[in-house]
């Protein structure tokens, strides 16, 4: 079975699920479209009530959802709980602001005889959401909260190792009072993507996933003339300038690289440290990683989780070996991890100069790429030497300097003096090989709506 719950800590296959049939996909499309035709006329107040109810359920049943995320994906239970709360906050954000974000806009015109121009934002239909495994609930909610609030319907194709998390997302919205058909989990097989995107009732696709998946899905959407948003990989730079508080920066770097076992698109993957602070930073960083404890993700004392699957661990090990073949130097850091389970030993990688193509790779796990920068300009150069452009972080004692350097980093997001952590009220998205489009706030809710111009002109106005 393609869809299976496998506990990354024990390796136990808990449950399996059959792929959806073609008939089930067609029923989902028909029911989604029928529900959408009514939902698009539903008031913002009624939609907001559903979003608020979903948030309340997540807060009430936080342990139930968090346990399921930990079971299927392997993340630390406390991190799972924080993800559930973040998901609730996103629902609450759109319950409060959706109507304001989509209110009609009166457009200024140079000549009053041109008319009274208004821009209205109307839902378009069914959105296909293709989501990854690293955040079982947040990834789903950051699509369905804005799109359902806008009046659209959503069909979900979640990661194959999260079938129970996917199913409970649908259960959540039903319990919250969402009309039947507006949000449906589908255990879709690969051919179903084209089937769905070629359906005229579908307006587009939102994908979070790998660069390779993005190429395939964006190509399919393009052939169908459908809108697509792509949140793909990242190799975020974590820059420590020469005036930074090295103690605090190093501690944030340990967290920024190892939360969610390093399986985060906006993880601090490439740490770039000013020459004068490099040795001290490395000393503190190694000490911090050594204090991480790998173990049962349900154990409160565990601070380093297993990877999402044994396959993910094997793939990462192979990638590290390929980097070494290109000249990278790899050092084991941290305490030994358990042999049982999909654990991965934290590693420190250096020697990633301009002749080593591994400097352009994304390592999705606890592998730290470390760079020594001569000065500020060199740090900016290293940061921008990447095919990705998702996020980044800059540490400095001078906030103005931080903002100035941030302006020179070619990414969609930059944090100063803090690792990049997703929030309910901040936009998310990148550029270059990290994809296109934005999620969350007003940018996210407007990705799949029709920005329609209505212009009222005097019948006697000149041409």
Buried (B, 14 or more C-beta within 10 A) or exposed (E): EBBBBBBBBBEEEEEEBEBBEEEBBBBBBEBBBBBBEEBBEEEBEEBBBBBBBBBBBBBEBBEEBBBBBBBBBBBBBBBBBBBBBBBBBBBBBBBBBBBEBBEEEEBEEEEEEBBEBBEBBEBBBBBBBBBBBBBBBBBBBBBBBBBBBBBBBBBBBBBBBBBBBBBBBBEBBEEBEBBEBBBBBBBBBEEBBBBBBBBEBBBBBBBBBBBEBBEBBBEBBEEBEBBBBBBBBBBBBBBBBBBBBBEEBBBBBBBBBBBBBBBBBBBBBBBBBBEBBBEEBBEBBBBBBEEBEBBBBBEEEBBBBBBBBBEBBEBBBEBBEEBBEBEBEBEEBBBEBEEEBBBBBBBBBBBBEEEBEBBEBBBBBBBBBBBBBEEBEBBBBBBBBBEBBBBBBBBBEEEEBBEEBBEBBBBBBBBBBEBBBBBBEEBBBBBBBBBBBBBBBBBBBBBBBEEEEEEEEEEEEEE
